[in-house]
Every structure is written in structure tokens, then in C-alpha cells.
Amino acid sequence: MHNPGSTTTPERFPAQDRLADGAQFIAGRLTKGTAGRTHTVVDPATGEEVYTYDLAGADDVDAAVAAARAAFPGWAGATPGERSDALHRFAAVLAERAEEFARAESLQCGKPLKLTREFDVPGTVDNTAFFAGAARHLQGQAAGEYSGDHTSYVRREAIGVVGSIAPWNYPLQMAAWKILPAVAAGNTVVLKPAELTPLTSLLFAQAATDAGIPDGVINIVTGTGREAGEHLVGHPDVAMTSFTGSTAVGRRVAEVATATVKRLHLELGGKAPFVVFDDADLEAAANGAVAGALINTGQDCTAATRAYVQRPLYEDFVERTAALMETVRLGDPFAPGTDLGPLVSHAQRDRVAGFVDRARGYARVVTGGEAPGGDLAKGAYYRPTLVTGAAQDSEIVQSEIFGPVLVVLPFDSDDEGLRLANDTPYGLAASAWTGGVYRAGRATREIKAGCVWINDHIPIISEMPHGGYKASGFGKDMSAYSFEEYTQVKHVMFDNTAVARKDWHRTVFGDR
């Protein structure tokens, strides 16, 4: 329900009336949760309470899974063309409501409105259109005679009910990345968004229903991870779990899922290196570092967090990057001139500040390292921060901070730079900055990460996969690779002759 005492205006939250009936979307309608507790969505830019709702409990998860299970035979049995048409209609509804989605995402996350308008929402519409096309390309392997007189072929089939858990940093896009490939392949979904940021996931499911996707195909349960999340992961009628979040929680998800031998898709933490060789364009690299480190206030698993700069460029890079950070404008996410909004919550702001404060004992904070005062003091803001002088094995270099903090370290040889880039448990994304083809090729081969950009950092596209190596998890979002992950493979074999059957019988059992 919308918080009656809130002063949030319809201009900031134009879709609030769509969510008046509750924050659980089950079998095509909104309902209230049954956990017996409420949660309030807070605008992190102001600290204002925006939307209070009843949390989901185990009974709500059971109801959502039952709805998804009931919808599965009909949805999986639809033709690829029928699923494709429904997703194309869905993309059109999302495009029509783009401004509502952009404002709701900015309100709950603190993202600048220009970011949600130009990146989050258009990216989601594009993803929906991509998977609408992919729905018609669910291909098996061509038939062939691989064993005498037998003909074999491979079928790709939907798995069943997919239980998905999405994080708070990109609530709309993460909902789309999990729901779209699953339903395009014929599965049904129960998604648990983060309780901090459920608004756009609920609006997304409503838009799907309004586009004609059948009731029960997409369900949303909004509750805590410990109660709703664990119950969803361990549910015996859920055939696959897809989770995006921290590596620590990912380990717990894997542990719970193992009991029912579910298929797992895990997109976990990151600590992306940003490697600058001495033949790089310094100006481009400095600008790329600021954009890559501060995207979404640094709350991005692929954000540039560790810049390794070859020594001839090191001092100039630090000076130029710090100067650029100091020009970044913090402010109201809905103001046109704002470059950087708050972190998602005061708790997250305090967590980030803790990393920086502890680093003061062994490193130098060149710029930032504090929360702003004045008009921004009520929000969860933190200034863009540049740190130097940290050791490779220090906390601020090795741990995922998830805030607007960039650590810069020097290196001498190419071998050293690439070794340091790989020297964390994570492997989600990385970038290398160079004017040389050989160095670029070597970086893409040797850096152990699911994505390596050359002379850029952060862009993604629907046609290409996103996912990690090492402790960053396994499985791919977006692209045809993601589509195939939400299918299971079946070998079908035909015996072409009665004689072959008799021969096989004699081979196994002898003459009778």
C-alpha cells in the first residue's frame, strides 16, 4: 500500500496507484503478504518513507510456486511463435510506460533519472525485444544416424518452475535478465526481488499480464531472504534457481539448492580490474575510470574498483582522475544536473565509509572519503573517493566495497599488471587500456573474467553474455547463451528397422 503519510508526489512516483493492493503478484493479481510483518521502501535521497507493504511468508511462496506450476503446461506447450508474440506485446507495454518505470527505479534506488531513462529502462525494453525473437530459435541438434540403423536428435525443452532472486542495485534490469530468457524458453517464474527495491519488479509483472502473458507465468513474492528466499530456493517444485547477489549469500543459495538437486545459475560479486598500460590514451583512461567506478554510485558488480596503472602514467593518472572526480555533481536524482545519486540506503553508505575509514591506517585518501553535508545530509550520499598507497593484499583492494571508491596501484612490467589483475577471488569483468594490438590481445586472453573490455568499461548489449569466472559465479545472463541455460537437453533415438531390434536383443541376451 502507498504510505498515507508520505509526501512523495505523483511526479516522483506516477505508478504508485498501480501498487495499492499489495506487493505480492501471484497468478496475475496483487495481494498482501502473510508473514505478519511490514517493510517500508525509503527514498535514499531524502530518507522519506515511500511505500509500506506486507512481507511475503512461506505460504505466499507456496501459492506463487503453485500458480507457476499450474501455468507451466500451457505456457510450455504454446508454440514458439505464440510466446514470441506475447513478448513483443510486452516490450510495447514497457515502452509505453517507460517514464513510470524510470521514475520508480530512481525513487527506490537513488539513481539519477537520466541514468534510468537512458540506460535501465531502454535496456530492459531492448532485452524484452531480444528474447521475443529468441523464443522462435529454440533449436536442437539436427537428426543423424550416429549408431548403425538408429536415428538420433536432440530436443531442448523447458525445465519447469524457475525460482529467481534479484538484487537491489538494478532491480528492473535484474528482474528482466532472470524472467525473460526463462519464459521465452517456456518456463514459468517466481521472482523474489530485494525487499528494499520491489517497485519496478511488481510493475514489470503487471505489464506482462497487461500484455497478455497468462496468469501464473510470472509471479513476484516480496519478502526477506531468510524467510521467503530460502523457502523458494529449497522448494521441491522449483526446478531451477537463479540468483544474483554477493558471493557469501550465493554460497548459502547453493547449499540450500543442493538438497533438491536443482540446476543453479549464480551471478555473484565482482572486483573489476582497470589495467592502464603506458601506451594508453591518458585522458580517455581517466574519463573511463571515473565513469566505470561511479556508475550507479559504484553499486555495480562490474564497476571499475582496482586501477592498475603502468608507472610512467601513474602520477598523471592519479592527478587527472582525482580532478575529474571532484567535478562530479551529487544531488537529487530527479534534478537534471545530477551526476551521482545516493547509495541505496544509509546502511550501505555506512558500510562503504567503513572500508575507507579502515584504509586510512594503511593508505592515502586522495579525494572524497566522506558524506556531504548541507542539503544532502539527510540522504545516503558519499563523495566519489580515490585511494592510493594500498597494498595488493589489503582489504580495500581484495574485498567488494559496492560504492563510489576507486583504488589506484602502480605496476612496472606487463606481466606484473596482468598478474595483479587476476589476483582476487573474483572474475566478473575487467578492462585494459592500450594503443597496442598485441597488449590488447594478451589482456583478453590472460585476464580471467567473463567480460574484458578494451579501451572502455561498463557497456553491455542484449546479444552478448554477461557472467563470471571463479568466485563471481557461473551461468550467463542475456544473449542466446542465457536462453539455452533455461532449457534441458533430451536425446531422442529411433530404431529404424525391426531387424536391428532383434540383433540388439541377441547381442544383449543371446539367442532364446
ROSEDREN-835598 format. One record per residue (C-alpha): residue in three letters; x negated, y negated, z negated. Coordinates in steps of 0.02 Angstrom, whole numbers, plus 32768, in hexadecimal, padded with zeros to 4 digits. Example, Ala and Ser with C-alpha at 12.3 -4.5 7.8 and 13.67 -1.06 7.14 Angstrom:
2
> residuo:u:v:w
> ala:7D99:80E1:7E7A
> ser:7D54:8035:7E9B
This chain:
512
> residuo:u:v:w
> met:8000:8000:8000
> his:7FC6:7F4F:801B
> asn:7F8E:7F00:7F79
> pro:801C:7E88:7F48
> gly:7FA6:7E12:7EEE
> ser:7F2B:7E06:7F7D
> thr:7F14:7D62:7FD8
> thr:7ECE:7DB7:8072
> thr:7F21:7D63:8105
> pro:7F71:7DB7:819C
> glu:7EE9:7D62:8203
> arg:7E64:7DC9:81A9
> phe:7ECC:7E69:819F
> pro:7F52:7E64:8226
> ala:7F73:7F1F:821C
> gln:7F9A:7F24:8162
> asp:8053:7F48:817C
> arg:8029:7FE5:81DF
> leu:7FDF:8031:8141
> ala:8069:8003:80C6
> asp:80A5:80B7:80AD
> gly:8005:8104:806C
> ala:7F54:8139:8097
> gln:7F71:81F0:80C4
> phe:7F9E:8214:8179
> ile:7FE3:82C5:8183
> ala:804A:8312:820F
> gly:8063:826B:8265
> arg:8098:81FD:81D3
> leu:8050:8199:8144
> thr:806B:81D9:8093
> lys:802B:81B3:7FE5
> gly:7FA3:821D:7F95
> thr:7FC7:8291:7F04
> ala:7F23:828B:7EA1
> gly:7F74:821C:7E1E
> arg:7EF5:8190:7E33
> thr:7EE6:80F6:7EA0
> his:7E55:80A5:7EF8
> thr:7E43:7FF3:7F35
> val:7DEC:7FBA:7FD3
> val:7D88:7F1E:7FAD
> asp:7D4F:7E99:8028
> pro:7C91:7E9D:8008
> ala:7C7E:7DEB:8046
> thr:7CED:7DA3:7FBE
> gly:7D0A:7E2B:7F3C
> glu:7DC4:7E1A:7F5D
> glu:7E35:7EB3:7F4D
> val:7E82:7ED7:7FF7
> tyr:7EE0:7F7C:7FF7
> thr:7F0E:7FF2:7F68
> tyr:7F40:80A4:7F8E
> asp:7F61:814C:7F3B
> leu:7ED0:81C3:7F4D
> ala:7EE1:826E:7F9E
> gly:7ED4:830A:7F35
> ala:7EC4:83C2:7F5F
> asp:7F7D:83D0:7F87
> asp:7F6D:8348:800C
> val:7ED9:83A2:805A
> asp:7F3D:8444:805D
> ala:7FCE:83EB:80B1
> ala:7F5C:839B:8133
> val:7F05:8440:815A
> ala:7FAE:8497:8169
> ala:7FE9:8410:81E2
> ala:7F4A:8421:8249
> arg:7F57:84DE:824A
> ala:800D:84D6:8284
> ala:7FE0:845C:830F
> phe:7F4A:84C0:834C
> pro:7F9F:8544:83BC
> gly:7FFF:84C2:841F
> trp:7F6D:8449:8430
> ala:7EEE:84D0:845A
> gly:7F6A:851A:84D6
> ala:7F84:8475:8531
> thr:7F2C:8467:85D7
> pro:7E8B:8401:85DF
> gly:7EE8:8386:864C
> glu:7F70:836F:85C8
> arg:7EF0:834F:853F
> ser:7E92:82D9:85B2
> asp:7F2F:8275:85DA
> ala:7F57:8263:8521
> leu:7EA8:8224:84FB
> his:7EB0:81A7:858B
> arg:7F52:8164:8540
> phe:7EFB:815E:8497
> ala:7E6D:80F5:84E0
> ala:7EED:807B:8527
> val:7F43:8067:847D
> leu:7E9B:8049:8428
> ala:7E70:7FC4:84A9
> glu:7F18:7F6F:848D
> arg:7EFA:7F68:83D2
> ala:7E42:7F3C:83DD
> glu:7E4F:7E9B:8378
> glu:7EAE:7EF2:82EB
> phe:7E26:7F77:82E1
> ala:7D99:7EF8:82E8
> arg:7DE1:7E91:8259
> ala:7E0A:7F26:81EC
> glu:7D5A:7F6A:8203
> ser:7D0B:7EC2:81DA
> leu:7D7A:7EAE:8141
> gln:7D55:7F56:80F0
> cys:7C9B:7F62:811F
> gly:7C61:7EAD:8120
> lys:7C25:7EB9:81D4
> pro:7C21:7E17:8238
> leu:7CBB:7E0E:82A5
> lys:7C4F:7DF3:833F
> leu:7BFF:7E9D:831D
> thr:7CA2:7EFB:830C
> arg:7CEA:7EA3:83A4
> glu:7C54:7EC2:8413
> phe:7C12:7F68:83D3
> asp:7C7E:7FD1:835D
> val:7D26:7FC2:83B3
> pro:7CEE:7FC1:846A
> gly:7C7C:8054:8443
> thr:7D0F:80B4:83FA
> val:7D7E:8090:8490
> asp:7CF1:80C7:8504
> asn:7CD8:8167:849F
> thr:7D91:818E:84AC
> ala:7D8E:8176:8568
> phe:7CF1:81E2:8576
> phe:7D3F:8275:8519
> ala:7DE0:8260:857B
> gly:7D77:828A:8613
> ala:7D14:8311:85B9
> ala:7DB5:836C:858C
> arg:7DC2:83A3:8642
> his:7D12:83EA:8647
> leu:7D15:8475:85C6
> gln:7CB1:84F3:862B
> gly:7C7A:85A5:860E
> gln:7BF5:8602:866F
> ala:7C1C:863D:871E
> ala:7C4C:86F4:8730
> gly:7BCA:8771:8765
> glu:7B9F:8829:876A
> tyr:7B14:8833:86E9
> ser:7B29:88EA:86BC
> gly:7B4F:8961:874B
> asp:7C08:8961:8776
> his:7C3A:88EB:86EB
> thr:7C68:8835:8705
> ser:7C41:87BB:8677
> tyr:7C6B:8708:8657
> val:7C68:8690:85C4
> arg:7CFF:8634:857D
> arg:7CF0:8598:8513
> glu:7D81:858D:8498
> ala:7DB9:8517:8411
> ile:7D82:8546:8361
> gly:7E1C:8519:82FB
> val:7E31:849A:826F
> val:7D99:8428:825A
> gly:7D7F:83D4:81B1
> ser:7D1C:8333:81C6
> ile:7CD3:82B9:8149
> ala:7CA1:820A:8184
> pro:7C36:8185:812D
> trp:7C59:80D0:8102
> asn:7BD8:807A:8170
> tyr:7C31:8092:8218
> pro:7CDE:80D0:81E5
> leu:7D33:80B7:828D
> gln:7CA7:80F9:82FA
> met:7C84:818D:8288
> ala:7D3C:81BC:8289
> ala:7D38:81B6:8347
> trp:7C95:8218:8356
> lys:7CDE:82A4:82ED
> ile:7D91:82A8:832A
> leu:7D7F:828C:83E5
> pro:7D0E:831D:841B
> ala:7D6D:8393:83A8
> val:7E1A:836B:83EC
> ala:7DDC:835E:84A1
> ala:7DA4:8413:8491
> gly:7E4E:8449:844B
> asn:7E2D:8447:8390
> thr:7E92:83EF:830A
> val:7E42:8382:8284
> val:7E4F:8350:81CF
> leu:7DDE:82BA:81AF
> lys:7DAE:8276:8104
> pro:7D6D:81C4:8115
> ala:7D0A:8170:808A
> glu:7D80:812F:8006
> leu:7D2B:8083:8013
> thr:7D5B:806F:80CB
> pro:7DF7:80D1:8100
> leu:7E53:8047:815F
> thr:7E19:8062:8212
> ser:7E1C:8121:8206
> leu:7ED4:8116:81D8
> leu:7EF7:809A:8263
> phe:7E98:810D:82DB
> ala:7F08:81A1:82B0
> gln:7FA4:8136:82C1
> ala:7F6C:80FB:836C
> ala:7F52:81B0:83A2
> thr:8004:81DC:8370
> asp:8048:8142:83C6
> ala:7FEB:817A:8464
> gly:8047:8220:8461
> ile:7FC7:8294:8412
> pro:8033:8314:83B6
> asp:8051:830B:82FB
> gly:7FD4:836F:8298
> val:7F47:8365:8318
> ile:7EF3:82D6:82B8
> asn:7F0A:82C9:81FB
> ile:7EB7:8255:817D
> val:7EA2:8275:80C3
> thr:7E59:81E7:805D
> gly:7E10:8222:7FB9
> thr:7D6E:8238:7F5B
> gly:7CE4:82A9:7F9A
> arg:7CE4:8312:7EFD
> glu:7D9F:8335:7F03
> ala:7DE0:8324:7FB5
> gly:7D3A:833A:800F
> glu:7D01:83D9:7FB9
> his:7DAE:8427:7FC8
> leu:7DB1:8401:8082
> val:7D03:844A:809F
> gly:7D2A:84E8:803E
> his:7DD9:8502:8083
> pro:7DEA:85B1:80CD
> asp:7E56:8574:815F
> val:7DD3:84F5:8197
> ala:7D66:8545:821C
> met:7CE1:84BD:822E
> thr:7C9E:842F:81C3
> ser:7C56:8390:820D
> phe:7C02:831A:8192
> thr:7BA6:8275:81A1
> gly:7B52:822D:8108
> ser:7AB9:823B:809A
> thr:7A45:82D0:809F
> ala:7A66:82F3:7FE6
> val:7B22:82FF:8000
> gly:7B06:835F:80A2
> arg:7AAE:83E7:803E
> arg:7B46:83F5:7FCD
> val:7BBA:83FE:8064
> ala:7B51:848C:80AC
> glu:7B56:84E7:8006
> val:7C14:84DE:7FFA
> ala:7C2F:850A:80B1
> thr:7BC0:85A4:80A4
> ala:7C40:85FD:8036
> thr:7CB8:860A:80CA
> val:7C32:8617:8151
> lys:7C6B:857C:81AD
> arg:7C17:852E:8242
> leu:7BBD:8490:8209
> his:7B96:83EC:825C
> leu:7B2A:837A:81EF
> glu:7AF1:82C9:821C
> leu:7A8D:8292:8185
> gly:7A15:820B:814D
> gly:798F:81B2:81AE
> lys:78F1:814A:8195
> ala:78CE:8111:8245
> pro:781A:80E1:8272
> phe:77FA:804B:82E2
> val:774D:8065:8331
> val:76F9:7FCE:8380
> phe:765D:7FF1:83E7
> asp:75DE:7F68:840A
> asp:7615:7F55:84C0
> ala:76CA:7F2F:8490
> asp:7723:7E8B:84B3
> leu:7715:7E3C:8406
> glu:77AA:7DC9:841A
> ala:781B:7E55:8457
> ala:77E1:7EC9:83CD
> ala:77FF:7E49:8343
> asn:78AD:7E22:8384
> gly:78D1:7EDB:8396
> ala:7898:7EFC:82E4
> val:790D:7E78:829C
> ala:79A1:7EB5:8302
> gly:7979:7F6C:82E0
> ala:795F:7F55:8225
> leu:79F4:7EE3:8203
> ile:7A7C:7F35:826E
> asn:7B14:7F4D:81FE
> thr:7AB0:7EFE:8170
> gly:7A37:7F90:817E
> gln:7ABF:800E:8153
> asp:7A99:807C:81E7
> cys:7A42:8125:81E8
> thr:79E5:80F2:8286
> ala:79B2:8044:824A
> ala:78FB:8015:8259
> thr:78B8:8028:81A9
> arg:77FC:804D:81BC
> ala:779A:7FE2:8237
> tyr:76EC:8026:825E
> val:7688:7FA1:82BA
> gln:75DD:7FBD:8308
> arg:7561:7F51:82AC
> pro:7539:7ED0:8336
> leu:75F1:7E9B:8334
> tyr:7617:7EB9:827D
> glu:7602:7E0C:8230
> asp:765A:7DB2:82BF
> phe:76E9:7E31:82BA
> val:7704:7E18:81FF
> glu:7701:7D5B:8211
> arg:7777:7D57:82A6
> thr:77F1:7DD7:8260
> ala:77FC:7D7F:81B7
> ala:781D:7CD9:820E
> leu:78A8:7D25:8276
> met:78F8:7D74:81DC
> glu:78FD:7CCB:8188
> thr:7968:7C87:8217
> val:79EF:7D0C:8202
> arg:7A91:7CBD:81C8
> leu:7AEE:7D14:813A
> gly:7BA5:7CE8:8127
> asp:7C5D:7D12:8132
> pro:7C70:7DA5:81AC
> phe:7D01:7D4A:81FE
> ala:7C9E:7CA9:821E
> pro:7C5D:7C98:82D1
> gly:7BAD:7C67:829D
> thr:7B8D:7CFA:8228
> asp:7AFF:7D70:8257
> leu:7AFF:7DDD:81BB
> gly:7B8B:7E0D:8146
> pro:7B85:7E5B:8099
> leu:7B5F:7F0E:806E
> val:7BF7:7F7E:805A
> ser:7C01:7F68:7F9D
> his:7BAC:7F18:7F0A
> ala:7B71:7FC5:7ED4
> gln:7B1A:7FDC:7F7B
> arg:7ACF:7F2D:7F70
> asp:7A8A:7F56:7EC3
> arg:7A44:7FFC:7F02
> val:79E5:7FA2:7F8E
> ala:79A7:7F1D:7F15
> gly:7966:7FA7:7EA4
> phe:78F6:7FEC:7F2D
> val:78AD:7F40:7F4F
> asp:7897:7F14:7E98
> arg:783A:7FB6:7E75
> ala:77CB:7F98:7F0D
> arg:778E:7EF2:7EC6
> gly:771C:7F58:7E56
> tyr:76BA:7F9E:7EE8
> ala:76E3:7F37:7F83
> arg:7701:7E84:7FBC
> val:77AD:7E3D:7FE5
> val:7788:7DC4:8073
> thr:7837:7D7F:8085
> gly:78E3:7DA1:803C
> gly:78F0:7E19:7FAB
> glu:7983:7DC3:7F56
> ala:7A3D:7DA6:7F5A
> pro:7A71:7CF8:7F94
> gly:7ACA:7C7F:7F21
> gly:7B48:7BF7:7F45
> asp:7BE3:7C22:7FA9
> leu:7BA3:7CD3:7FCA
> ala:7B86:7D01:7F14
> lys:7C2D:7D5C:7F03
> gly:7C08:7DCF:7F95
> ala:7B93:7E65:7FA3
> tyr:7B11:7E03:8007
> tyr:7A56:7E22:800B
> arg:79D6:7DBE:806C
> pro:7976:7E0F:80FD
> thr:78D9:7E53:80AD
> leu:782A:7E78:80F1
> val:77AE:7EDC:8087
> thr:76F4:7EFB:80A7
> gly:7667:7F4F:804A
> ala:76C7:7FED:801B
> ala:7671:8096:8022
> gln:76B2:811B:8099
> asp:76E7:818B:8008
> ser:7742:8102:7FA8
> glu:77FC:8105:7F85
> ile:7826:8072:7FF5
> val:77D2:80C7:808A
> gln:7812:8178:806D
> ser:78C5:815F:802D
> glu:795F:8127:808B
> ile:798C:8079:804A
> phe:7A24:8053:80B7
> gly:7A14:7F97:80AF
> pro:79C3:7F03:8109
> val:7910:7F33:80DC
> leu:787D:7F50:8153
> val:77D5:7F90:8117
> val:773F:7F69:8188
> leu:769E:7FD0:8183
> pro:7601:7FC6:81F1
> phe:75AE:8054:8250
> asp:750D:8063:82B3
> ser:750D:80F2:8331
> asp:75A0:8132:8398
> asp:758E:81D9:8341
> glu:75A4:8185:8298
> gly:763C:8121:82CE
> leu:7698:81BA:830F
> arg:7667:8221:8277
> leu:76AD:819D:8202
> ala:774D:8190:8269
> asn:776E:8248:8248
> asp:773B:8241:8191
> thr:77E5:8242:813B
> pro:7866:82CD:8127
> tyr:78DA:8277:81A2
> gly:78E7:827E:825F
> leu:7982:8225:829E
> ala:793E:8198:830B
> ala:78A0:8137:8333
> ser:785B:80B8:83AC
> ala:77B2:8095:83FC
> trp:777C:7FED:8444
> thr:76F7:7FEF:84CB
> gly:76CF:7FB4:857A
> gly:767C:8058:85A6
> val:76D0:80EB:85FB
> tyr:765A:8169:85AA
> arg:767B:8128:84FB
> ala:7736:8125:851B
> gly:7733:81D8:8559
> arg:76C9:8212:84C8
> ala:773C:81BF:8449
> thr:77D7:8210:8491
> arg:7783:82BA:848B
> glu:7733:82B0:83DF
> ile:77AE:8250:8373
> lys:7822:82CF:8322
> ala:78CA:827A:832C
> gly:796F:8294:8384
> cys:795F:81EE:83E1
> val:78C3:818D:8413
> trp:78D9:80E1:845F
> ile:784F:808E:84C4
> asn:7845:7FD0:84B2
> asp:78F1:7FCA:8462
> his:7944:8004:83C2
> ile:79FB:802E:839B
> pro:7A60:803B:8440
> ile:7ACC:80D6:8456
> ile:7B3E:810E:84E3
> ser:7BCD:818A:84EC
> glu:7B78:81F6:856E
> met:7ADD:821A:8505
> pro:7AD0:8282:8464
> his:7AB2:823F:83B6
> gly:7A6D:82B0:832D
> gly:79D3:82D8:82CB
> tyr:793F:8348:82A8
> lys:78FE:8385:81FE
> ala:795B:8342:8166
> ser:79C5:82D4:81D6
> gly:7A32:836A:81FB
> phe:7A68:83C9:8295
> gly:7AEF:83BA:8318
> lys:7B14:832E:8392
> asp:7B95:82A4:8397
> met:7BD2:8259:843B
> ser:7BA9:82A1:84E8
> ala:7BCF:834B:8534
> tyr:7B5D:839A:84B0
> ser:7BD7:8363:8429
> phe:7C6B:83A2:848D
> glu:7C1F:844F:849B
> glu:7BFA:8457:83E0
> tyr:7CB4:8456:83BC
> thr:7CCC:84F5:8421
> gln:7CA3:85AC:8406
> val:7C60:861E:848D
> lys:7CB0:86C4:84BC
> his:7C67:8747:8531
> val:7CEA:879D:859C
> met:7CBD:883C:85FC
> phe:7D23:889D:867C
> asp:7D03:8951:86AF
> asn:7D1C:8950:876B
> thr:7D31:8A0B:8789
> ala:7D80:8A9F:8734
> val:7CE3:8B04:875E
> ala:7C79:8A8D:86FA
> arg:7CE8:8AA9:8662
> lys:7CD3:8B66:8670
> asp:7C17:8B57:8687
> trp:7C0A:8AE7:85F0
> his:7C71:8B62:8589
> arg:7BFE:8BF3:85BA
> thr:7B63:8B8C:8595
> val:7B9D:8B66:84E5
> phe:7BFA:8C04:84B4
> gly:7BBD:8C88:8530
> asp:7C2D:8CFD:8593
> arg:7CCF:8D37:8540
